[in-house]
Amino acid sequence: MDLQKTILYVALVFTLMMMFQAWQQDYGPKPPAQTLAQGAPGTAPTTTGDTLPSAPSLGAAQQGAQAAPQPSGQLKRGERVKVRTDRIYAEIDTLGGDIRVADLLEYPVSVKEMETPTQILSDEAGKVHVAQSGLIPTTGSDLKLPNHEDTQFRAEQPTYRMAEGEDALQVRLLWSGDSGLEIAKVFTFHRGSHLIEVAFEVHNGGSEPFSAHMYRQLRRGEAAKASAFFIYTYTGGVVYDPEEKYQKHPLDKMEKSPLDKSASGGWLAMIQHYFLAAWIPNPEEKNHYYTTVKNGLYTLGMVGEAFSVAPGQSGSTSANLFVGPKLQHELSAIAPGLDLTVDYGVLTFIAKPLFWLLETIHAIVGSWGMAIILLTVLIKGAFYKLSETSYKSMAQIRKLQPRLQALKERHGDDKQKLNEAMMDMYKREKINPLGGCLPILVQIPVFIALYWTLLESVEMRMVSFLWLPDLSSADPYFILPLLMGASMLIQQKLNPTPLDPIQARVMMILPVVFTVFFLWFPSGLVLYWVVNNTLSIVQQWYITRRVITE
């Protein structure tokens, strides 16, 4: 029996099953979300000393003019301020000053919709994902301050467009409060960047000191259904802080296990395949992180330290909002650990070097398709000796196939005697039937890590190669999956035929099963498997021919 190949295929099937289970957890049916209160009306945040508010509990003074509750999953709307830079098209709502829409102008939806940019933020019903921020007063104060719920800002102009030669574009929303307070919410967009600075500039024209906390949060609805069967990537919340590092907070866990902790530095994000939105505060600032679930929407946010402005003085506080692709170099330069949103899972320690090598090859050859091929060749070369051990073991068993068949005919259905006779033969011929297992098992983590490397790399998105219009999408003509299935059939012919006819039939069915699986896989991944299988066939044919003719 081809034990080595069986182990490899079983491992691959197990991997696919685990991916499907994870897919079900994130995209399968979920119970309807229940509404959770974000704080009873009239309740001010409890803050004593260095304690931070646990969440933006706005209180009666903040919510006084609030309209009737909106239907589940919908947000109230005001007027829109439209902003266009070289990288981002954004819409800011004057009600609350939320960023309600963010389109990435350099990333089309698909090769069939090149004129339609990928939308990360939206307040459209059923696709809600918005960035919100505001101010809440410190303990004991009933001061009304700008918030995302009901504050109506005044826009200086309805549209903004970054001009040629302009490096930054500033959008100001104005609000006037009681006791001489003048507050501007300022959004600063930068050329060539997906980073948006969001600041509150406060002029205290009153006679009392001003003190407040800035909160920032991302609010979204349930994740959309996965578009490709078995292609699982995580969609949900993540938080990073210097102590606990990178932690996931799935949407469906926010209700039962709400986040409630304080940490210095760090950031929070809502991530999805290839893209993310993230709030990044001052790295030295202490923040309280929280999650809430309300009206079918999931919120991940943070409340910062209090800042004060003396009477007659001005002051400000700010944070950065990133809305863009998961480009590792760009992310690592923005904040420590932000590049971990390129989620390779438990095999990150293998996947990161593989991506570095892939990127290095691409810098030389200028083609991601060729980079995948050359990386596969390098990996195959690195494991040549291990593969050689496996193939030698299979070739030796293949050489004994006629004698093994004779043993089967001699002992008939007596499996115990047949196994004893086979082991005696292996011992006499100095063949270890398990000799090829370890080399294959050693390679499996690398294969899986490379799978995640190719699946998570936004660099592959919308990149064409030969007849393939997009390495991140399935082969539209199914050529690669069929080649992959054919290569698996050829490998089956090179392997020793299992003595058990049922096992032999199962082994022959596996290439068909995997071909069906790979029909929907990103073509860059299937390209890797085709090249890997082709190299394996050449190596195995050469070793088998050499062993049999000895």
N, C-alpha and C positions, 0 to 999 in steps of 0.2 A: 504493500500500500504506500502511496505517495504521502508519507506522514508530514514531510516538510512543507509541501504545498498546502496540505490540509490545514496545518497550523496557521500559515499565512492567511489563507482565505477565511478561516474562522475568526482570526483577529480582525480582519477587515470587516466581516459581517458584524462582529461585536461593536466595532467603531461606528458603523452605520446605525446600529440599533441605539447606541448611546446618543448619537446625534439626533435621531428621531425622537427619543424620549425627551431630550432637551428642547427640541422643536415643539413638542406637545406642551411642555411646561410654559413656554413663552407665548406660543401662538395657538394652542389648542383651546377648546371651550373653557371659559372661566365663569365662576358664579358672579352674578351682578354685584357691582361695588355698592356698599352701603355708605350713606352720608355720615361723615364724622364732623362734629362741631369743631371749629377752630378757636373756640373760646367764647364764653357766654357774653352776650352784649353787656357793655358797661364794665367789663373786666380789663384793667390795665395790666401790662406786662409786669411780672414780679422781678425786680432787679434790685439786688442789694450788694453793695461793694462791687466785686469783680464778676458777679453773676450776670449772665446775659439772658435776655428774654428767650423763652423756649420756642416761640413762633410769633408771627405778626398778629397778635390779638388786638384788633383795632379799637374796640371799645365804642361806647355810645357816641362820644364826641366825633370819632372818626366815621361812624356809619350812619350818622343822623339822616342824611338825605338819600340813603341807599334805595334804589328802586326795588321792585318786587323781584324775588329770586328767579333766575333764568332757568329754562329747561336743562335737564342733565346734559353736561358736555358742551354747553354753549356759554359764551361770554358776552357781556354787555359791550356796546360799541359807541364810540364817539366819532369825531372827524379824523381823517388820516393825513399824516405828513409822510410824503413819499421821498425816498432818498435813493440815489443811484451813484455808486462809485465804480471803479474799474473791476471790483471783485464781487460786490454785493448789491442787490436791490432789496431795500427794506421799507416796511411801512410801520410807522409809529402811531399809536392811537392816542389822541389827546385825552381820552378818558383813562386815567391811570398812568399814562406815559409808557405803556408796555410796547415792546417790540413784538408786533403781532405777525409780521411776515418777514421772512428772510430767504431770498433766493440766491443760489450760488451761480453767478453768471458764467463761470468757466466750466461748469459741470452740467452738461445737458442730461435730461432724464434718460435718454437711450439713443442709440444710433438712428432710430426711426423718428425721434423727436429732438433733433439737434437744435431747434430754435426754442425749445422749452427748457428753462433752467431747473435744476433740482431744487426743490423747496424744502428747507429744513424747519422753519418756523411757520405756523399758520394758525389762524383762529377759525377756520372753516369747521362747521359742525362735523364731528366724526373724525377730524384730523387735527384736533387742537394740540398745539405745542408752542408755547409762548414764553418769552423772557420778561419777568416782572421785577420791579424794585420799588422801594419807597422808604419813608422815614416813620419811625414810631417813637413816641416820647419816652423819656426815662421814667423810673418809678415815681408814682404819685402825681404825675402831671396829666391834665386832661386837655393839653394843647392839641388842637387839630393840625395835622401835618399831612403832606402829600402822600397818598398811598395808591395801590393798584385797584382798589375797589370802586371808589366814587370820586376821586379828585379830577376836576376838569381843568386841564392846563390850557394856556393860550399859546398858540404857535405863532412864531414871528413870520413865517411864510409857509405855503402849502407844499412846495416841492423844493428839493435840493439836488443838485447834480455836480459831481466833482469835475472841475474844469481841467483842461490840459495844462500840465505843469504845476497843478495844485497838489500838494503832498498830504493835506489834511482837510477834512470837511466837518464843520461843527454845526450841530442842530440844537437849538435852544427852545425849551418849553418853559413858560413862565407861570408862576402861581403867587398870589398875594394872600397872606393870612391875617389873622388878628394880631393885635399888639405890634404892628409895624414890621411883621415878617415879610421878606421878599425872598422867594426861593426859585432858582432856575434849575431845571433838570437838563443837563447838557450831555449830548451824545457826540463823541468825536470819532470819526471814521478816518482811517489812514490808507493812503495809496499802497497797493500791493500787499494788503494785510486783511485777514479775516477777524482781526481783533477790534473790538469797539469799546472805547472808554466811556463809562456811564458815571457821571458825577452830579452831586447835589451841591450847588453853590448857595450859601445862606447869607443874607444880609439882615442882621438883627437891628432893626430900627426902633425896638422897644426899650423899656427900662429894666426888663428882667433878663437874666442870663438864659441863653438857649442851650438845651442839651437833648440829644436824640441819638437813636441807633439807625443805621442803614441796613435794610434787609434786601436780599436778592434771592430770587427763586425761579425755578423752571417748572412750568405746569404743562402737563400733557394728558391726553386720553390714552386708552389702551393701545398697545402696539398693533399695527396692521398685520394681517395674515401674511405668512411667508409666501413669496411668489414662486419659489422653487422647492419641490419636494426633496427632503433630506438635506437641504442647504441651510443649516442652522447658524445664525449669528445672534449674539445677545443684543436685545433692545431693552433699555431700562436705565435706572439710575446707578451712578458710581460716585464714590467719595474717596478722596485721598487726603491723608494727613501724615505728617512726619513719623508719628508713632505707630499707627495701625496700618499705614501704607494704603494699598489699593483695595477697596471693598465694594462689592456689588450690592445694590439694593433693588431687587426686582420689583416691578410695579405691583404684582400680585401678592407681594409680601409686606407692602408698606402699611396695610391696614392692621394685620395681625402683629407685626413687629416694627412699630414706628421708630424711626431714628430720633435719638435724643441725646446728644453729646456735645461737648465743647472741645475745641482743639485750636492750637495756634498754627497759622499757615494753612496750606492745603488748598483744595478746590472741590467743586462738585460739578457733575455733568449728567446729561441725558445722552446716551450714546445709541447708535444704530449702525447698521452695516455701512462702512466707509465714512460716515459723517458723525458729528457731535455738536452739541451746544454746551458750553461750560462757563460758569462764573468763577473768576479767579480774583480773590481779594489781595490786599497787601500781604506779602509773605510773612510779615511780623505781626499781623493783626490776629487777635483771638476772636473766634467765631463760634456761635452755637448752631449746630447742624440739626435739621429737623425734616420730617416727612409728614404729610397729611393727605387724606383722601376725602374729597368732598364733591358732591354733584357729579360723580362719574369721572372726576379729574384727579390725577396724581401729582402731588407737589413735592419737590425736593428743594430745600432752601437753607439759607444761613442768615443769622443776625449778627452784625458786627459790634464792635465796642462803641461805647458812647463817644460822641465828639461834642464839644461845647463851643459856643460863640458868645463873647461878652457883648453887653449892650453897646450899640453904635459901631460894632465891628463886623467883619465878614469872615467867613470860613467855608471850608468845603470838605467833602469826603467822597471817595470814588472806589470803583472796582472795574475790572475788565470783563467783558463778555466775548467769548470766542464762539463763532458760528462758522464752521467750515469742515474741510476734509481731514481725514486722519493721516496727515503727512508727518511722519515721525520726526524729521529734523525740525520742522516748524513748531511742532508741539513741545518737543524737549527744550526748545529755546524760550518758550513762554513761561513754563512753570515746571518744577521738579515732578516727575511722575506722570505728567500729562500724556506722554507718549505711550503709557500703558493702556490707554483707551484703544490702541491697536491691539485687540484682545486675542492673544495667541493661546490663552488658557494655561494649563499646568506645564506645558512644554515650551513656555516662553524662553527659557534658558537655551533651548536648542533653536527655536524659531528665529530669534533675533540675529544670531550669527549667520543663519541661512539667508535672511533678508539682506544683511550687510553684503554677503557674498554675491547674491543676486543683483543687488544695486551696483556693486563694483563691476560686475560683468557687463551690465547694461551701459554703464558709463564708457566702457571700451567699445562695445559693438553697436550701441545705439538702437537696439531692438529688444523689447521685452520678450518677444517670442523666442528669439535666438538666445537670450539670456537664460530662459527656462531650459532650453535644450542643452546649453553648455553647462548649466548648473547640474542638470541630471547626469551628464557625462562625468563631471567631477565627483559627484556623490557615488556614482557607480564605480569609478576608479578607486575612491577611498575604501570602498567595501569589497574590492576585487578579491582579496585573499579570503575573506569570510564567505563570499559567494562561491568561490572556488571549492572550499571545503564542503559546502552544501551540495554543489553540483557533482563533485566527485563521489560523494556518498550515494546520490541518486543514480549516477552512472554505473557504479559497482552493483547496485541492486538490480538495475536494468540488465546488466550483463548476466546476472544469475536468474533472470526471469524464466527461461525454459526449465531450469532445474527446480525453481520454486513451484512452477505449474505442475511438474511431475510429482512433487511432494503433495500438492493439493489433491491430485488424482489418486495417489496411493492411499492417503489417509481419509479421503472422502469428507464426511461431515464431522469427524472427530477433531474439533478445533484445538483441543488441548494438545493432542499428539502432533498436530500440524504445527502449532506454535513452537513446541519443543524441538521438532525437527528443523524448523526454520532458524531458531536461535543457535542450534548446533552448527548449521551450515554457515551462519554469519561468523560464528566463533572460529571455525576452521579456515574460513576465507579472510579472517581478520577485518571484518566489516562491522562498523558500528551503525546500526539502523537509525540511531538517534543523532548521528554525527552532524547532520545538517540542520538540526533544530535550533541550536544556540545561535549560529550566525544569522538566521532569519529573525529570531526574537530580538537580537541586538539591533537589527536594522529597522524594526517596526516603529519605535519612537521617532526615528529620523523621518520616516515616510509620513507619519501623522503630523509631525511638526512642519514639514514642508507643505502638507495639505493646508494647514492653517496659515502658513506664510503666504501662499498664493491666494487663499480665500479672503484674507483680511487686507491685502495690499491694494489700496485705492489707486496706486500707480498703474495697475493692470486695467482699470476701468476705462472703457471706451478706446482701448488701444487695439488696433487691427494688426493682423499677422496672416500673410498668405490670403486664403479665402475667408478667414475668420474676421468678422467686423468688430468683435469685442471679446477680448480674452477673459473678461469677467462674466460673460454670458455663455449660454449653451451654443454649441455648434449648430447653426441654422440648417445645415444640410446633413447632420448626423454622421459626417465622414469619420471624425476622430473616434466617437464611441464605437462605430463598427470596426475600425482598425484596431481599437483596443480589444474588442471581443475576439477578433481574428487572431491577434497576437496571443491571447490567452489560450485559444484552441491549439495553436502551434506549440505552445509550452506544454500543454497536456500531452501532445504526441511525443515530446522529448522525455517525458517523465515515465517511470515504470508504471505499468498498468496494475491497479489494485487487483488482488486475487478475488476479492469479494465482488461479484457482479453488481450488487446494489451500490457499493461504494464507487465502483467504476462509473455507473450511470450518474450518480450525484456529482462526481468530479466533472463529467462532461456537461452537466446542466449549469454549473457555476458560471462559466463564461457568458452564457445567455443571460443569467440573472444579473451579473455585473454590467453587462452591456445596457440592459434596461435602466439600471441605477444611473449609469453615467450619461444617459441621454440628456439629463437636466443639469449635469455638473457644469461649472464654468469651464470653457474650452481650454483655458490655461492649465487647469488641473488635469484635464484629459490628455492634453499635449504631453505633460510630464509623464503620465502613465504609459502612453504609447511609446515614447522614447525609452523609458526605463524597461518596458517589456521587450522592445526590439533589441536593446543591448543585452538583456538577460538571455534572449534566444540565441544570439551570436555566441555569447560566452558559454552557455550550456551546451550548444551544439558542438563547439570546439572541444570542450572538456569531455563530453560523452564520447565523441569520436576517438579521442586520444585514449580514453580508458578502455573502450571496447576493443580497440586494435592492439592493445598491449599483450 
